[in-house]
Amino acid sequence: AGNLESNCTFGLNSNTTGKDGVTPLGDLISIICSYDTTKNYTSNSLAKYFRAIGGSQRLQWLIDSWMQQQNQSMGGSYGENPPYDLSYTFFNESNKCSVIPDDSPAISNTLSIFT
């Protein structure tokens, strides 16, 4: 999983930095959901970015425990590299933390929409 250098106790209300300066993480999630390309990011590259932040093992844990789908997997690797310009340091008004990205091999995607 991604390796936290400090305790990250905040989430999508935080920011990172990229080619456009301060970038809210929530805006990056909106790009994934809408497939918007106006910021020159792709949905797949940003999904890989978030996989690098959270880690493939943590993603699999969500499938196993939260979704209770022990016989399925979701690797979160979508054929593109994460955007080169986005930092792995996150901050809000009062906190800052960094993550060492998870670049482990992806777990295969076997998650079905029919379960």
C-alpha positions in Angstrom: 0.0 0.0 0.0 1.0 3.6 -0.2 3.4 4.4 2.6 2.3 7.3 4.7 5.2 9.5 5.8 2.9 11.2 8.3 -0.6 10.8 9.6 -3.1 11.8 7.0 -6.4 12.4 8.8 -8.1 14.3 6.1 -9.5 13.3 2.7 -11.0 14.7 -0.4 -11.2 18.2 1.2 -7.5 18.4 0.9 -5.3 19.7 -2.0 -2.1 18.7 -3.8 -0.1 20.6 -6.4 0.3 20.0 -10.1 0.9 21.9 -13.3 -2.0 24.2 -12.6 -0.8 25.0 -9.0 -3.0 24.1 -6.0 -5.3 21.3 -7.1 -8.2 20.1 -4.9 -8.4 16.3 -4.7 -12.2 16.5 -5.0 -11.8 18.2 -8.4 -9.6 15.2 -9.6 -12.4 12.8 -8.5 -14.9 14.9 -10.5 -12.6 14.4 -13.6 -12.6 10.6 -13.1 -16.4 10.5 -12.8 -17.2 12.9 -15.7 -14.3 11.9 -18.1 -13.6 15.7 -18.4 -10.3 16.3 -20.2 -10.2 20.2 -20.0 -7.4 20.0 -17.5 -5.5 17.5 -19.7 -5.9 14.7 -17.3 -7.6 11.4 -18.2 -10.0 9.5 -16.0 -7.8 6.4 -16.2 -4.5 8.2 -15.3 -6.2 9.8 -12.3 -7.7 6.5 -11.2 -4.1 5.1 -11.3 -3.0 8.1 -9.2 -5.5 7.4 -6.5 -4.5 3.7 -6.6 -0.9 4.8 -6.0 -2.0 6.9 -3.0 -4.2 4.2 -1.4 -2.4 1.1 -2.6 -3.7 -2.0 -4.3 -3.8 -4.0 -1.1 -6.0 -1.4 0.6 -8.2 -1.3 -2.5 -8.6 -5.1 -2.3 -9.4 -4.9 1.4 -12.3 -2.7 0.5 -13.6 -5.3 -2.0 -13.2 -8.1 0.5 -14.5 -6.5 3.7 -16.7 -3.5 2.8 -18.3 -5.0 -0.3 -18.0 -8.6 1.0 -16.8 -10.0 -2.3 -14.0 -12.3 -1.3 -13.9 -14.1 -4.6 -13.4 -11.0 -6.7 -10.6 -8.4 -7.1 -10.1 -4.9 -8.4 -6.6 -3.9 -9.2 -7.2 -0.2 -10.0 -4.6 -0.2 -12.8 -6.2 1.2 -15.9 -3.5 1.1 -18.6 -2.1 4.6 -18.1 0.5 6.0 -15.8 -0.5 8.5 -13.1 -0.1 12.1 -14.2 3.6 13.1 -13.8 2.9 16.5 -12.4 0.7 15.7 -9.4 2.4 15.7 -6.1 2.0 13.0 -3.4 2.0 15.7 -0.7 -1.5 16.7 0.5 -2.6 19.7 2.6 -5.5 21.7 3.9 -5.7 24.7 6.1 -4.1 23.1 9.1 -2.5 19.7 8.0 0.1 18.4 5.6 1.1 14.8 4.9 3.0 12.9 2.2 2.6 9.4 0.7 5.2 7.3 -1.0 3.3 6.0 -4.1 2.4 2.3 -4.3 4.0 1.1 -7.6 3.5 -2.6 -6.9 2.2 -4.8 -9.7 -1.6 -4.5 -10.1 -4.0 -7.1 -9.0 -6.2 -8.4 -11.8 -9.7 -6.9 -12.2 -12.3 -9.6 -11.7 -15.0 -7.5 -10.0 -18.5 -8.1 -11.6 -21.3 -5.6 -11.6 -23.7 -8.6 -11.3 -22.7 -9.5 -7.7 
